């Protein structure tokens, strides 16, 4: 019976299908793209899908700080896509009402780049990155 109980806990503790949504509170910001979310059932590391943050330097610090300002300690919604090999969830993160897409906010600020060959859902990632490029914000300030 214990094995069956663990299986049920696993099934109900994790989103199962791409597009599933869940809510939780951000308890840690690990980087400009990864946060730890606590739900009633468990804690999850969630990576913002579709963005590539700088790995070091001033812009990496600014991206980390912006994510912290946007979500740390706040209730968020995650639209789950899939898991990476290390178990980190990939998803879109929304905060507030009606729901600010954190990935798009980072792109508009020029703090991250759009992941090559990714644009969800209707060209919004590319448009946000182009907006930052034209305004010479963040990563694009020196170009």
MOJOJO-V814482 format. One record per helix or strand of 3 or more residues. SS is the DSSP state (H for helix, E for strand). FROM is the first residue (numbers start at 1). TO is the last residue. If there is no record, write none. Layout:
SS_FROM_TO + SS_FROM_TO
This chain:
H_2_13 + E_21_29 + E_34_38 + E_43_48 + E_51_53 + H_58_71 + E_75_83 + E_89_95 + H_102_108 + E_112_114 + H_124_135 + H_138_140
